[in-house]
Amino acid sequence: MPSLKTIRKRISSVKSTQKITRAMKMVAGARLTRAQQRIVALRPYAVKTSEILTSVAASAVAEKEDKDASIDVVETPLHPLLVRRPEKKVLYVVLSSDRGLCGAFNATISKAAEREWKRQEAAGATVTFATIGKKAREYLQRRKGTVDHDFLRMMEGLELGRVKVVSEWLVSRYKKGEYDAIYLIYNEFKSAITQTLTVEPLLPLRAPEKSTEKNAAPSSTEFEFEPNREQLLDSLVPMYIDITIYRALLESQASEFGARMSAMDAATRNAKDMIGRLTLVYNRARQAGITKELMEIVGGAEALKD
């Protein structure tokens, strides 16, 4: 059995660790509250932006079909970012954290990126990564993955304006044909203890399908566009890409805080249990020492009597 001094040092060490984990839990909880408010506020805006973009694109498709019934929307795209190509060169933008101590948050993302990598390679595609957060970058580099770009410290002071750096880099390379498809991999925030792994296509944007039903009901709402639809698409498409990336970053940030809060809560409870067990061991060792001393005293007294 270890000495009383050793056990006291161990208890003191665990108590110090418990103070740290409790403080980290409180900080993560406060940050989670703010991040959750931001993502809840942004989601309706992101959904409505997507609906408007789809509506304008669908209207433009219908107008072109009316002008030329033989038009092929895929061959004559409404916007360069609607151009679809065979997916031979694929880029995955992987969103992780710069710090650890957040449970399985980073491992889930990194392993998902690796699975997508293997799946695309099996289909004959060349896979490249862009990372936001050093944990995913380090994981992929250890496995000899090609990391084309690393966006540093994006989560620090996260605002919509900072997303422009990411979106402009992605759009420019897609337009140049360096990539045929771009996907986002991130954790979607559900609650403090639940995050959903998400692999979301970013580029090309999904053009509305040409209607194949002859008797399809017409839209109940007619819109007049000023300026024309093509100019409106030129404004809506960059806005949609910015909002999509920004939402993914906020989802990932809220998920990170939730995962860290849960991990630190579990660590704090484990430290409490360990302190209880060590205290029990300490008390038993102390009681054994006292009993031993009493037995020695009694034995000495009996020897003197003899």
JODA-V362835 format. One record per pair of residues at least 6 apart in sequence whose ideal C-beta (glycine too) atoms are under 7 Angstrom apart, sorted by the first residue. I is the first residue (numbers start at 1). GAP is how many residues later the second one is. D is the distance in whole Angstrom. If there is no record, write none. Layout:
i->I gap->GAP d->D
i->I gap->GAP d->D
This chain:
i->1 gap->284 d->6
i->4 gap->278 d->7
i->4 gap->281 d->6
i->4 gap->282 d->6
i->4 gap->285 d->7
i->7 gap->271 d->6
i->7 gap->274 d->6
i->7 gap->275 d->4
i->7 gap->278 d->6
i->8 gap->274 d->7
i->10 gap->268 d->6
i->11 gap->264 d->6
i->11 gap->267 d->5
i->11 gap->268 d->7
i->11 gap->271 d->7
i->14 gap->257 d->5
i->14 gap->260 d->5
i->14 gap->261 d->5
i->14 gap->264 d->7
i->15 gap->260 d->6
i->17 gap->254 d->6
i->18 gap->250 d->6
i->18 gap->253 d->4
i->18 gap->254 d->7
i->21 gap->243 d->5
i->21 gap->246 d->4
i->21 gap->247 d->5
i->21 gap->250 d->6
i->22 gap->246 d->5
i->24 gap->77 d->7
i->24 gap->236 d->7
i->24 gap->240 d->5
i->25 gap->236 d->6
i->25 gap->239 d->4
i->25 gap->240 d->5
i->25 gap->243 d->6
i->28 gap->229 d->5
i->28 gap->232 d->4
i->28 gap->233 d->4
i->28 gap->236 d->6
i->29 gap->232 d->5
i->31 gap->226 d->5
i->32 gap->160 d->6
i->32 gap->222 d->6
i->32 gap->225 d->4
i->32 gap->226 d->5
i->32 gap->229 d->6
i->35 gap->215 d->7
i->35 gap->218 d->5
i->35 gap->219 d->4
i->35 gap->222 d->5
i->36 gap->218 d->5
i->38 gap->212 d->6
i->39 gap->150 d->6
i->39 gap->211 d->4
i->39 gap->212 d->6
i->39 gap->215 d->5
i->42 gap->205 d->6
i->42 gap->208 d->6
i->45 gap->198 d->7
i->46 gap->197 d->5
i->46 gap->198 d->7
i->46 gap->201 d->5
i->49 gap->190 d->6
i->49 gap->191 d->5
i->49 gap->194 d->5
i->50 gap->190 d->7
i->52 gap->184 d->7
i->53 gap->183 d->5
i->53 gap->184 d->7
i->53 gap->187 d->5
i->54 gap->154 d->6
i->56 gap->173 d->6
i->56 gap->176 d->5
i->56 gap->177 d->6
i->56 gap->180 d->6
i->57 gap->21 d->6
i->57 gap->150 d->6
i->57 gap->151 d->5
i->57 gap->176 d->7
i->58 gap->150 d->4
i->59 gap->164 d->7
i->59 gap->170 d->6
i->60 gap->18 d->5
i->60 gap->169 d->4
i->60 gap->170 d->7
i->60 gap->173 d->7
i->61 gap->12 d->6
i->61 gap->17 d->7
i->61 gap->147 d->6
i->61 gap->149 d->7
i->63 gap->166 d->7
i->64 gap->7 d->5
i->65 gap->6 d->6
i->65 gap->145 d->7
i->73 gap->134 d->6
i->73 gap->137 d->6
i->74 gap->10 d->6
i->77 gap->6 d->5
i->77 gap->130 d->7
i->78 gap->129 d->7
i->78 gap->152 d->7
i->78 gap->155 d->6
i->79 gap->154 d->5
i->79 gap->158 d->6
i->80 gap->95 d->6
i->81 gap->90 d->7
i->81 gap->93 d->7
i->81 gap->122 d->6
i->81 gap->123 d->6
i->81 gap->124 d->5
i->81 gap->156 d->6
i->82 gap->122 d->6
i->82 gap->123 d->5
i->82 gap->125 d->5
i->83 gap->121 d->6
i->84 gap->120 d->5
i->85 gap->95 d->4
i->86 gap->94 d->6
i->87 gap->38 d->6
i->87 gap->93 d->5
i->87 gap->94 d->5
i->88 gap->37 d->6
i->88 gap->38 d->7
i->88 gap->92 d->6
i->89 gap->36 d->7
i->89 gap->37 d->5
i->89 gap->89 d->7
i->89 gap->90 d->5
i->89 gap->91 d->5
i->90 gap->30 d->5
i->90 gap->35 d->5
i->90 gap->37 d->5
i->90 gap->89 d->7
i->90 gap->90 d->7
i->90 gap->91 d->5
i->91 gap->37 d->5
i->91 gap->39 d->6
i->91 gap->88 d->4
i->91 gap->91 d->5
i->92 gap->21 d->6
i->92 gap->24 d->6
i->92 gap->35 d->7
i->92 gap->37 d->5
i->92 gap->91 d->5
i->92 gap->93 d->6
i->93 gap->37 d->5
i->93 gap->39 d->7
i->93 gap->89 d->7
i->93 gap->91 d->5
i->93 gap->92 d->7
i->94 gap->15 d->6
i->94 gap->19 d->5
i->94 gap->35 d->6
i->94 gap->37 d->5
i->94 gap->42 d->4
i->94 gap->91 d->5
i->95 gap->14 d->7
i->95 gap->37 d->5
i->95 gap->38 d->6
i->95 gap->89 d->7
i->95 gap->90 d->7
i->95 gap->91 d->4
i->95 gap->153 d->6
i->95 gap->154 d->7
i->95 gap->157 d->4
i->96 gap->10 d->5
i->96 gap->13 d->5
i->96 gap->14 d->7
i->96 gap->35 d->7
i->96 gap->37 d->3
i->96 gap->39 d->4
i->96 gap->40 d->4
i->97 gap->8 d->7
i->97 gap->9 d->6
i->97 gap->36 d->5
i->97 gap->38 d->6
i->97 gap->159 d->5
i->98 gap->35 d->6
i->98 gap->36 d->5
i->98 gap->37 d->7
i->98 gap->55 d->7
i->98 gap->57 d->7
i->100 gap->6 d->7
i->100 gap->35 d->7
i->101 gap->159 d->6
i->101 gap->162 d->6
i->102 gap->154 d->6
i->102 gap->157 d->4
i->102 gap->158 d->4
i->102 gap->161 d->6
i->103 gap->156 d->5
i->103 gap->159 d->6
i->103 gap->160 d->4
i->105 gap->82 d->6
i->105 gap->150 d->7
i->105 gap->151 d->6
i->105 gap->154 d->4
i->106 gap->29 d->4
i->106 gap->30 d->7
i->108 gap->79 d->7
i->108 gap->89 d->6
i->109 gap->27 d->6
i->109 gap->76 d->6
i->109 gap->78 d->6
i->110 gap->25 d->7
i->110 gap->26 d->5
i->110 gap->29 d->4
i->112 gap->73 d->6
i->112 gap->85 d->5
i->112 gap->87 d->7
i->113 gap->16 d->7
i->113 gap->23 d->6
i->113 gap->27 d->6
i->113 gap->72 d->5
i->114 gap->29 d->6
i->116 gap->69 d->7
i->116 gap->83 d->6
i->117 gap->10 d->5
i->117 gap->28 d->6
i->120 gap->7 d->5
i->121 gap->6 d->6
i->128 gap->18 d->5
i->128 gap->20 d->5
i->129 gap->11 d->5
i->129 gap->16 d->6
i->129 gap->17 d->7
i->129 gap->18 d->5
i->129 gap->19 d->7
i->130 gap->18 d->6
i->130 gap->19 d->5
i->131 gap->6 d->4
i->131 gap->9 d->7
i->131 gap->16 d->6
i->131 gap->19 d->5
i->132 gap->19 d->5
i->132 gap->22 d->5
i->137 gap->10 d->6
i->137 gap->13 d->5
i->140 gap->7 d->6
i->141 gap->6 d->6
i->149 gap->20 d->7
i->151 gap->14 d->7
i->151 gap->15 d->6
i->154 gap->8 d->6
i->154 gap->95 d->7
i->155 gap->98 d->6
i->158 gap->91 d->6
i->158 gap->95 d->6
i->160 gap->82 d->7
i->160 gap->86 d->5
i->163 gap->79 d->5
i->163 gap->82 d->5
i->163 gap->83 d->5
i->163 gap->86 d->7
i->164 gap->78 d->7
i->166 gap->79 d->5
i->167 gap->74 d->5
i->167 gap->75 d->5
i->167 gap->78 d->6
i->170 gap->12 d->6
i->170 gap->33 d->7
i->171 gap->70 d->7
i->173 gap->6 d->6
i->174 gap->8 d->6
i->174 gap->29 d->5
i->181 gap->20 d->7
i->181 gap->22 d->7
i->181 gap->23 d->7
i->182 gap->20 d->5
i->182 gap->21 d->4
i->183 gap->16 d->6
i->183 gap->17 d->7
i->183 gap->18 d->6
i->183 gap->19 d->6
i->184 gap->16 d->5
i->184 gap->18 d->5
i->184 gap->64 d->5
i->185 gap->14 d->5
i->186 gap->12 d->6
i->186 gap->62 d->5
i->186 gap->65 d->6
i->186 gap->66 d->4
i->187 gap->8 d->4
i->187 gap->9 d->7
i->187 gap->10 d->6
i->187 gap->64 d->7
i->187 gap->65 d->6
i->187 gap->68 d->4
i->188 gap->7 d->7
i->188 gap->8 d->4
i->188 gap->10 d->5
i->188 gap->63 d->5
i->189 gap->6 d->6
i->189 gap->62 d->5
i->189 gap->65 d->4
i->189 gap->66 d->5
i->189 gap->69 d->7
i->190 gap->6 d->6
i->191 gap->67 d->7
i->192 gap->66 d->4
i->192 gap->69 d->6
i->192 gap->70 d->6
i->193 gap->65 d->7
i->193 gap->69 d->5
i->195 gap->60 d->4
i->195 gap->63 d->7
i->195 gap->64 d->6
i->200 gap->48 d->7
i->202 gap->39 d->7
i->202 gap->42 d->6
i->205 gap->32 d->7
i->225 gap->7 d->6
